[in-house]
Amino acid sequence: MVSYSNMANRNGKNGKAIRFIDLFCGIGGFRVAAEQISSELGVPAKCVFSSDIDEDCQRAYEINFGEKPAGDITTVKAEDIPDHDILLAGFPCQPFSIIGHRKGFEDTRGTLFFEIARILEAKKPKAFVLENVKLFAGHNNGKTLKRIMAALRDLGYHADFRIFNALDFGLPQKRERIFIIGFKKACSFDWPKGGVPMTPLKDILEENVPEQYYASAYIRKNRLKKHKPTKEPTIWHENKAGHISAYPFSCALRAGASYNYLLVNGERRLAPREMLRLQGFPDTYKIAA
């Protein structure tokens, strides 16, 4: 990102850290990326505020970053949020996904975008990066995205969006997401091009996985009737119709999915460390027990 580099260089010369906030932070994926980029640029970045309503996410975040995120963002006054340079937010995607039945703004969670708008209006950071599911772009024939882009521009931001696939950036996971960026001042910005060679699935899989992750003998036998293992590891996907596909990568991970939805070589579920690697988390990331 040209603009991020320019901001980093400018702050670096002034001896200042780039301040950012991490809304709907989950377990900290955005923060890991922001801190990694800042480290590569040689300029410090400081998270000055984080928020997530999920208690399990809060615990994992605190274990890894030493601070517990604030809870429900709707109860946090904008003036109580520290000033910051960049706002990061992976706002709830369920209202715009197939799993969430695409209710969009009819779903209460869909209105959480306006919490972001509320904070942007009050704090006026220099830039923001938002993330959501790919289907967000086409929801309600594109009217939802159009409405949000208009709201961001009304707040005085030069905003744009792109859809990216994690497969194009080195991860063995087909995970398509929309990213929306905005800047207070018009600037030169280069979207990432992708084209990063995919990390082989075998490089992220553990050699020894506890028995608890293995599917029952019945499920494994049933899978083998429909598909045969290959020399290189694959992840088997079974759809609702019972059709099985095997790929050298995973599809997007699903919270609350059935226990036999994704199986490595048709035998077992992915272990926590493997799922973190699929999402680009470093092995230094601590797993909350």
Beta strands, then each sheet from edge to edge (+ up, - down):
strand 1: 18-23
strand 2: 45-51
strand 3: 86-89
strand 4: 127-133
strand 5: 158-165
strand 6: 173-174
strand 7: 176-183
strand 8: 235-238
strand 9: 244-247
strand 10: 250-251
strand 11: 262-264
sheet 1: 2+ 1+ 3+ 4+ 7- 5+
sheet 2: 6+ 10+
sheet 3: 9+ 8- 11+
end
